[in-house]
Structures are given as structure tokens and as C-alpha cells.
Amino acid sequence: MAPRAFITGLSGLTLTADERAFLREARPWGLILFKRNIQDKTQVTDLIKEVLEELVADAPVLVDQEGGRVQRLGPPHWPAYPAGAAYGRLYDRDAGAGLTAARLGARLIAADLAQLGINVDCLPLADVPVSGADRVIGDRAYGETPAKVAAIAAAIAEGLAAGGVLPVLKHIPGHGRANADSHDKLPVVHAPRATLEASDFAAFRPLKKLPLAMTAHVVFTAIDPVLPATTSATMIGEVIRGLIGFDGILMSDDISMGALSGSIAERTRAAIAAGIDVVLHCNGKLDEMQAVAAAAPELAGDASRRAVAALAARKSAQAIDLTVARREFAAMMTEPIA
């Protein structure tokens, strides 16, 4: 049987009996891990193995491991990495050095993840922040111009891929102009369409061939005055699939975030109806997980095609001397890695 069109979280460090039964019966396409699921290398590896016993062997296992404020794995068991803005500052001094550092940093992150069985990282960002926007993006962004952001994002995607980990492009078609944190409430952007196309959307176009992308829970009133991109057929069809030209797996940002309204089942159905391929649900609450599963269809048609293509894009990790690479990376960065 085909997997269902959603990615699920879990409640804690071990798989409960109820969760095991849920995974077996609901057949999510993949799993996403958060800090509540992460203790040390042995525990994470064992948890992933248990989950994959209930899913298909090559199911995607995701994590948000950006660096800076957003990294689910950290000291003492894993290295800390810089926020994305650090690569942007290095890029401003020496563009080649900035891209090399971004690529190598991502390659090292991939090595950390692949060792555990994590094969997808929700990275890179192509959000272009503007003055006065909510700081939810802030120093996670690589710069303030589409060309610079796209160049660094591409280098990070290359580094992940070289380590055998699939990248997820986020937050398409752009979260940098958002006036609120979508974890808490719905951001509404009133910028003219011409401005959005020249800046926010432009950063994503050079990255359109990446295998996966995550939507922004943001309303762009110049295109759809009511619905956020995640549940807007206009935004998905006209902008993400059309103007930007993205044809990989399109996953929602977390469907349980405060930006969205309606029940979890209603949100799931609305996202799928708008053109989302796979709904992401993160909080590990079993009743919500069950509601998502009941509302999510089996992967079929274009969504199934894209899912197969995305997983097929993952390659074996290229050889690397991690001791040497970590030393080189530390030397490249001119500020503390924290």
C-alpha cells in the first residue's frame, strides 16, 4: 500500500506502543525529529531504526538543523554551527570564501545527520528579510538580496547532497517580509506583486530544481488576499509551481502552527486541496496525528511521482576526512561558532 501524504512527529525519546500502532496503520510518508526526541547518538539511532521497522526502509527522516537558533542536535554530543547570517558576512568580504564555508558547513551537518540515519535536513532558507519584519527569520537568513541568498542557499544544498542528505528549500515563496511569527499568528504581507517577484520570489527561482520545499504560512495580499501560501491554490499554482517553477515535493510548514485556522483535519484537507503534496505535522500529539492521517490521502499521481523522484535524488556520501574538514571550517569562520 502507498504511504499517506503526511510527515509525522513523535512525542518523546522512545516509540510508545500507541505510536508504533499508529505508524503501522497510518503509513506516514516520513518522520520529523525535534529536541524532545533527541538525547544522544545511541538513542536517536535506535529510535529511527524502530520507526523504520514500521515504515518503508527508505522513508524520509527529517530534522531542522540549520545552525544558530535552529538546530535540534547540539553540544555535547554534536557540534554547534553558525547561523546563516555568518556565511553572508563572510560572503560580503569574499564571495568565494563565503560559498566555500557554507558548502563545507552543510557537508559537516550532513555527516552528523547521516551517522544517525537522518536523511533529510530542512535547509537551506531562501527567505530575503526586510527592515521591520518579524525577527523569526532574522539571522537565519543569508543576506538581503535575492542573488546573494540564492547563491549561498545553493552552496548549502550542495554540501548536504554531498553528504548523502536531501535538502528542503524553505520557506517558499518567502517568509522574510512577514510581519509576525507564523508559529504564533498569521503574517500578512501587503507588498505589491512586482516587488515580491523582484525580491522575495526571485531568490527561489534559481533553486527550483531542489527535490523538496516547505511552504510559508504567509498571506500575500497582492495575489491572494485571504489565504496563506500553504492553503492557497492560487499561490501554489500561480507562484510556486508557475512563476518560480518548482516541481519537487511541496510540503507544508507545520500544520499545527498558530498561523493557520480550523481543526487539524480541516487544515490538512485545505493544504492538500490547494496543491500541497505532503502535510507536515510536528507536535507529537497522538490525537492530532490521527486526525492528520484520517484527512491525508495516499500518495498518488503527481505527488507520488515527485516523492519517488525526491528520494531517488539522494546519493551516497562522498568521502571526506571529517577531522581535517572540521579544522578547515573553524579556520574559515572569523567569528565564534555558536
N, C-alpha and C positions, 0 to 999 in steps of 0.2 A: 504494500500500500504506500501511496505517496505521503511524504510528510505534510503537515499543515503549515499554512503561511504565517507562522509566528516564531519569534525567538523568545525564550523564557528565562527568567531569573530563578534563583533558589533562595531559601530562607536563611541558610547558615553554612557552617563549615562541613557538615556531613549531609548525605542524602537521607531524608526521612523515608519511612515506609510509604507514607501517603504520596510523597513526591515521586518515588520510584514508580508507583502505580500510575500516577498522573503522566509521567514521561512515556510509559509503555502504551497507555491508552490514547493520549492526546497527540503524540507524534509531532512535537515541535520540530521546526527545521534546524534550530540550533539553541545554544545556551550562551548567556552572558553572565560574567562574574563581576562581583563588586567586593569592596573591602570586607564586608560581612562574611564573604565566602573564602577569605584568604588568610591563612595563618603562617604557613611555612611551605617549603618546596614539596615535602613528602605529602602533606595534607592536600595541597592543591592538585598534585599529580593523581593522588588516589581518588579525589572527588571527581575529576574529569573522567578517569577510567570507569568509575561507577556509572556516570551519566551516559557515556558512550556505549555501555553494555545495553542500554535501553533504546538508544538511537542508532542511526546508521553510523558505521565506523568513521566515515569522513565528514560527519556533521560539523558545521562551523562552531567553534568555541571562541567567543568574543570577550574582549575586555577593553576598557578605556585606559590606555596607557600612553598619555601624551608627554608627561613631564610637567614640572612646576606644580600648579594647584591640582591638576587632574592626573593622578597616577595611582592606580589601585594596588600596585605592588611597589614596596619601598623598603628602606632600611629597617631592620638589619639584614634581611635575607636577600634583598635586591638593591641594586644601585639606584640613587636618585638621579633624575635627568632634568635639564633646564627647561623652563617654559619656552614656548615657541618664539617669543619676542627676542630671546637671546640670539637665535640664529639670524633674525632680522637685523639686529645691531651689528653683528659680525659682517653680514652681507653689505651693510652700508659702508663699512670700511674696506671690504674686499669681497666682491660678489662671489668670486670663485671659492674663496675660503668659507664663506657662509654656506654655500651649497654643499661643499665637501663635508663640513661639520654636520649639517642637517642630515645628509645621507648616512654618515657614519653613526650618528646618534641613533637614528632609526634602525640601522643594522644591529646595533648593540641591544636595543629594546627587543628586536625580533629574536635575538639569541636567548634573551631571558625568557621570553614567552614560549618559544618553540620547545625549550627544555621541559616545560610543564605540560605540553600538549595543547596550548592555546595557539590557534592557527589564524586568528583574525584580530587586528587591532583597529579600534575606532579612531583612526588617524589616517591622513592629515586633515587639518582645517583649511578651508579656503575663504573663511569669513574675512571681510575687509572692514575693520572698525572705523567709526567716525567719531568726531568730538561730540561729547554729550550723550553718547549711547550708554546703556547699562554696562557695567563692568563684567558681566557674566563671561564675555569673550576676553576683553582686556588684554593681558599679557600672554594669553594663549595664542593670539594672532601673530603672524609673521611680519606684518607690515601694514602700511596704509594705502598701498597702490595695488591694483589687480595684477600687474605684471610681476611685481616682487613676490606677492603672496603665492601666485600660481607657480613661480619658479621654485620657491622653497618647498611648497607642498609636493611638487613633482619629485624633488630630490628625496623627501621623506618617504614617499610611496615607493621609490626605487630601493631605498635602504631596507624597508620592510620586506619587499618582494625578494630581495637578495638573501634574506634570512629565512625564506620559506613561509612568511606570514602575509596574509592578504590585507591590503589597506581598505579602509572605509572612508570615503570622502564626505566631510561634513562642514557645515550644516546647509545643504543645498536647498534653495538658491541663494542663501546668505543670511547670517544672523548678526553681522557686525553693526548694522544700523538699528537693531532692536532697542526699544526704549524701556524694556522690562526684562527680567529674568524669566524665561519661559518655564522654569521649574515651578514658579510661583503663580504667574498670571500671564495672560496673552499679550504679547507685544504687537503693536500696531504701527506700521511704517507708512508714512504719508508721502514719501519721496516720489517725484514724477517718474514715469516709466523710463524716459530717456536717461535719467540719472542712474536708475537701477541697472539698466542694460550696459551703461558705460563703466560702471564701477562694481557693484555687488555681484551681478550675474557674470560679468566679464572674467572674474577670477576663476570661475568654474569651467568655462569653455575649454581652456587648454587641458583640462583634466577629465574630459568627458569619457575617455576610454578606460578609466579605472573600473574595476569589477563590481564595486559596491558603493552606495552612497546613502547617507542618512539625511532626512528632511529636517527643515526648520519649522518649529511651531510658531510661525510669524505670519501675520496678515500684511499683505502688500496692497494697499487700497487702490493703487493705480491700475491694478489688474483684477483683483477680486476683493471688493470692499468688505466682505463679511468673513470669509473662511480662511484659516491659516493654510499655509502651503501643504501641510500634511493631509488635510481633508478637502483640498480644493482641486477638483478635476481640471479647472482652468489653469491653475499654477503648474500642476504636474504635466498636463498635456501640452500647454502652450509654451511654458517656460522651461521646465526641467527636461522634458523629452524633446521639445521643439527647439526653442532658441538656444539652449545650452547643448542639446544633442546627446544627453546621457542615455545610454541604452543598457546599463548594467542593472543589477538587483537594486531596487529602490526600497529601502527600509525606513520606517518611521523613526523619529526620535521616540523616547519612552512614552508610551500611550497613557501612562498614569500621571504624567506631569500636570501641574496646575493650569497650564495654558489652555488645555482642552476642556470641553464641557460635555455633559451627558454621561451615561453609565459607561463602564469599561467596554461592555458589549457594543453599545452604540458607537463609541469611538472606533472600535475595531472595524465594524461594518462600514463606517463612514470613510475610514482611511482606505480600505480595500476597494470600495466603490469609486473613490477618487483616482485610483491608479497605483496605490502602494502595492508592492509585491509581497512584502513581509512586514508584519507588525512586530514592533519591539515592546516587550513588557518586562520591567526591570525589578519591581519591588519585592518579589518573592512571596507575596501574599497568595496563598493557595486558592482562595475563593475567586480572586481576580484572575489568576492564571486559568482557572477552569472556565471563567466567563469569556476570556480571550479565545481559548481553544474552541469553545462552542460556536463562536462567531466567525472564526477564521476558516476559510475554505482550504481544501487540499491544494497544494501547488500544482498548477496546470497551465497549459497554454504558454503565453509569453513569459509569465512568471517562472514556470518550470524551466523553460529554455534558458532564461537568464541565470537561474540558480545553478543549473548544471555548468554553464559557461564560467560562472564566478569560481566555483570550486575547482574546475579544470585549470584555471589560471594560476593556481598555487603550484610553485615549483620547489624542487629540493633546494635546501640552503646551500649557498656557495661556501667553500672553505674559507675560514678566517682564523687567525691567531688572536683569540679574544684578549689575552694579556697585553699583547702589543697594541691591539686596536683600542683598548680602554686607555692605555697610556697616551696614545696619539690623540684621542678625543679630548682628554683632560688638558693636553697641551694646546689644543686648538681654541678652547674656550678661555676667554680673557676675564671671566668673572666666575665666582664660585658656583658650582653645580648644586643647586638646592631647589 
